[in-house]
């Protein structure tokens, strides 16, 4: 992987960054990007996937890149954004952790894939156990998972099956100082906030929590987000595109942020830019601006 940005790409990204920063409030330029005492702005590595895919940005340089371009020090890692051959290389993961520390960053989370919410024992989720170990090696405290559950059958029975399946995995996570956070996805049922809240509330395990993602919730995303909030430790602020006014047309961001402010949630609001109309840097900057504007409108 090429560790250096080409001159053309660098100038392009730098120009975009400067342009975006010109339209951001002064608070956006603060090093730690605290939105207020309750909230901290975070960044998902997935937002910069095009840069990692092209080789323009090395994962080792990602922490400093986030600080320099966005003023964000709360960062997550995504397994798809790391070299596949190094995913189980603890020395490499330790190096990622050291580079984050050198940049003054908080690598708060690792994104992994799905787990089996119908597994009868821990053997059904061996891959997730390895991901827990990666999370610990990175110095992260959260592991993002998708929880597959059957779409057929009585919901109460399926939810109880998920409780049984997740309990041993949450115990392993606890032993490694990691908390599992479930993001909507993997099956129709687990894309519903109310169902995930039911599982989390029934399990009642300190190392098994939720992670709302506005773009992955199905049905009424406002009700789904509200149902998840009492059990949430991280929030993924998904963005797909922007209209001429800088709003996200897929859903009402001020309404979503208002519900978060009205709840007891306190923690990271992680930008996850998933759009294609803007390059990664301006996409993240526009996302950050909308979140901050929505928070201000909600009185935060």
C-alpha positions in Angstrom: 0.0 0.0 0.0 1.3 3.4 -1.0 1.9 5.4 2.2 2.0 8.7 0.6 -0.7 10.9 -0.9 0.1 11.9 -4.5 0.8 15.6 -4.9 -2.4 16.1 -7.0 -4.5 14.2 -4.5 -3.0 16.0 -1.5 -3.6 19.4 -3.0 -7.1 18.4 -3.9 -7.9 17.1 -0.4 -6.2 20.0 1.2 -8.2 22.5 -0.8 -11.4 20.8 0.0 -10.5 20.7 3.6 -9.8 24.4 3.7 -13.0 25.2 1.8 -15.1 23.1 4.1 -13.4 24.5 7.2 -14.2 28.0 6.1 -17.9 27.3 6.5 -17.6 25.5 9.9 -18.2 27.1 13.2 -15.2 27.9 15.4 -16.0 24.9 17.6 -15.3 22.6 14.7 -11.6 23.6 14.8 -11.1 22.5 18.3 -8.7 19.6 18.6 -10.9 17.2 20.5 -14.1 18.3 18.7 -16.3 18.4 21.9 -19.8 19.3 20.7 -20.5 20.1 24.3 -19.9 18.4 27.7 -22.3 15.6 26.8 -21.2 14.8 23.3 -17.9 14.2 21.4 -17.7 14.2 17.7 -16.2 10.9 16.3 -15.2 9.7 12.9 -15.7 6.3 11.3 -12.8 5.0 9.3 -15.4 3.8 6.8 -16.0 7.4 5.8 -12.5 7.5 4.2 -12.8 4.1 2.5 -12.0 5.4 -0.9 -8.6 6.7 0.3 -7.7 3.3 1.9 -8.9 1.4 -1.2 -6.8 3.5 -3.5 -3.8 3.4 -1.3 -3.7 7.1 -0.9 -4.0 6.8 2.9 -2.2 4.3 5.0 -4.2 3.1 8.1 -1.2 4.0 10.2 -1.6 7.6 9.2 -5.3 7.7 9.7 -5.3 9.1 13.3 -3.1 12.2 12.4 -5.1 12.6 9.1 -8.3 12.8 11.1 -6.8 15.4 13.5 -5.3 17.5 10.7 -8.4 17.5 8.4 -11.3 17.4 10.7 -10.1 18.3 14.2 -11.5 14.9 15.4 -9.6 12.7 17.8 -12.3 10.1 18.6 -11.8 7.6 15.8 -13.0 4.1 15.0 -11.4 1.4 13.0 -13.0 -0.8 10.4 -11.7 -4.3 9.6 -12.3 -3.7 5.9 -10.0 -0.7 6.1 -7.1 -2.6 7.5 -4.7 -4.9 5.6 -6.5 -8.3 5.5 -3.2 -10.2 6.1 -2.6 -8.2 9.3 -5.9 -8.5 11.0 -4.6 -11.1 13.4 -1.1 -9.6 13.6 -1.1 -8.3 17.2 2.2 -6.4 16.6 0.6 -4.5 13.7 -2.5 -3.8 15.8 -0.3 -2.5 18.6 1.4 -0.2 16.1 -2.0 1.2 15.1 -2.7 1.8 18.7 0.7 3.6 19.2 0.1 5.8 16.2 -3.3 6.8 17.5 -1.8 7.6 20.9 0.9 9.7 19.2 -1.7 11.7 17.5 -3.6 12.2 20.7 -6.5 10.1 19.4 -9.0 7.9 21.2 -9.5 4.7 19.1 -12.8 4.0 20.7 -14.2 1.2 18.5 -13.5 -1.5 16.0 -16.1 -2.4 13.4 -16.4 -6.1 12.6 -19.1 -8.2 10.8 -22.0 -10.3 11.9 -22.6 -12.7 14.8 -25.1 -15.5 15.1 -27.9 -14.5 17.4 -29.3 -18.0 17.3 -26.1 -19.8 18.3 -26.5 -22.5 21.0 -23.0 -21.8 22.4 -19.8 -19.9 22.0 -18.6 -22.2 19.2 -21.1 -20.6 16.9 -19.3 -17.2 17.2 -15.6 -18.0 17.1 -14.9 -15.2 14.6 -16.4 -12.7 17.0 -14.1 -13.9 19.8 -11.1 -13.2 17.6 -12.5 -9.7 16.8 -12.8 -9.1 20.6 -9.1 -9.8 20.9 -8.3 -7.4 18.0 -10.4 -4.7 19.7 -8.4 -5.2 22.9 -5.1 -5.0 21.0 -6.1 -1.7 19.4 -6.9 -0.2 22.8 -10.5 0.2 21.8 -13.4 -0.3 24.3 -16.2 -1.1 21.8 -16.7 -3.8 19.2 -19.4 -3.1 16.6 -21.3 -6.2 15.5 -24.3 -7.1 13.5 -26.6 -9.6 15.1 -28.3 -12.1 12.8 -31.6 -13.5 14.1 -34.2 -15.7 12.3 -36.9 -13.6 10.6 -39.5 -16.4 11.2 -40.9 -17.5 14.5 -42.5 -15.7 17.5 -40.6 -12.6 18.2 -40.4 -13.2 22.0 -38.9 -16.6 21.4 -36.4 -15.3 18.8 -35.4 -12.5 21.2 -34.8 -15.0 24.0 -32.7 -17.1 21.7 -30.6 -14.0 21.0 -30.2 -13.5 24.8 -28.9 -17.0 25.2 -26.5 -16.7 22.2 -25.1 -13.3 23.2 -24.5 -14.0 26.9 -21.3 -16.1 26.6 -20.0 -13.7 23.9 -20.6 -10.7 26.2 -18.8 -12.5 29.0 -15.8 -13.0 26.8 -15.9 -9.3 25.8 -16.0 -8.4 29.5 -13.0 -10.5 30.2 -11.0 -8.5 27.6 -12.3 -5.1 28.7 -14.5 -4.7 25.6 -18.2 -3.9 25.2 -20.2 -5.3 22.3 -22.4 -2.7 20.6 -25.0 -4.0 18.2 -25.8 -1.9 15.1 -29.0 -2.6 13.1 -28.4 -5.1 10.3 -27.9 -8.7 9.3 -31.6 -9.7 9.2 -34.9 -8.0 8.9 -35.7 -8.3 12.6 -32.4 -7.0 13.8 -32.9 -3.9 11.7 -35.7 -2.8 14.0 -34.7 -0.7 17.0 -37.5 -2.0 19.2 -36.4 -5.6 18.7 -32.7 -4.8 19.5 -33.9 -2.9 22.6 -35.9 -5.9 23.7 -32.8 -8.2 23.4 -30.5 -5.7 25.2 -32.9 -5.1 28.0 -33.6 -8.8 28.6 -29.9 -9.7 28.6 -29.1 -6.8 30.9 -25.3 -7.3 30.5 -23.0 -4.3 31.0 -20.8 -5.4 28.1 -23.7 -5.8 25.6 -25.1 -2.5 24.3 -26.5 -0.9 21.2 -25.3 1.5 18.5 -28.1 3.2 16.5 -27.4 3.8 12.8 -29.9 6.1 11.1 -29.2 4.6 7.7 -29.6 0.9 8.7 -32.8 1.1 10.8 -35.9 0.0 9.0 -39.5 1.1 9.5 -39.9 4.2 11.6 -36.3 5.2 12.2 -37.3 7.9 14.7 -39.2 5.5 16.9 -36.4 2.9 16.4 -33.7 5.3 17.5 -35.7 6.4 20.5 -36.2 2.7 21.5 -32.5 2.1 21.3 -31.2 5.2 23.1 -31.6 3.9 26.7 -29.3 1.0 25.8 -26.8 2.9 23.5 -23.1 3.5 24.1 -22.2 4.9 20.6 -24.3 6.5 17.9 -23.4 6.2 14.2 -24.5 9.4 12.4 -24.9 8.0 8.9 -24.9 10.4 5.9 -25.7 9.7 2.3 -26.1 13.0 0.6 -26.9 16.7 1.0 -29.4 19.0 -0.6 -28.7 22.6 -1.5 -29.3 23.7 2.1 -26.9 21.2 3.5 -29.5 18.9 4.9 -29.6 15.1 4.7 -32.7 14.3 2.4 -33.1 10.7 3.5 -34.1 11.6 7.1 -34.7 14.6 9.3 -31.4 15.1 11.1 -32.6 18.0 13.4 -35.5 15.7 14.6 -33.1 12.7 15.2 -30.6 14.9 17.1 -33.4 16.5 19.1 -34.4 13.1 20.3 -30.8 12.3 21.3 -30.5 15.5 23.2 -33.8 14.8 25.0 -32.6 11.4 26.1 -30.0 10.5 28.7 -27.4 9.6 26.1 -24.0 10.9 26.6 -21.1 10.0 24.4 -19.7 9.9 20.9 -21.6 10.9 17.8 -19.6 9.2 15.1 -19.7 10.5 11.5 -20.1 7.8 8.9 -20.1 9.4 5.5 -21.4 6.8 3.0 -22.2 9.1 0.1 -20.6 9.3 -3.3 -21.5 12.8 -4.5 -18.8 14.4 -2.4 -15.2 13.3 -2.0 -14.3 11.9 1.5 -13.0 15.1 3.1 -15.8 17.5 2.0 -18.3 14.7 2.8 -17.1 14.4 6.4 -16.9 18.2 6.8 -20.5 18.6 5.5 -21.6 15.9 7.9 -19.9 17.5 10.8 -21.5 20.8 10.0 -25.0 19.3 9.8 -24.6 17.5 13.1 -23.3 20.7 14.9 -26.1 22.8 13.4 -28.7 20.2 14.5 -27.3 20.1 18.0 -27.4 23.9 18.2 -31.0 23.9 17.1 -31.8 21.4 19.8 -30.2 23.6 22.4 -27.2 21.5 23.0 
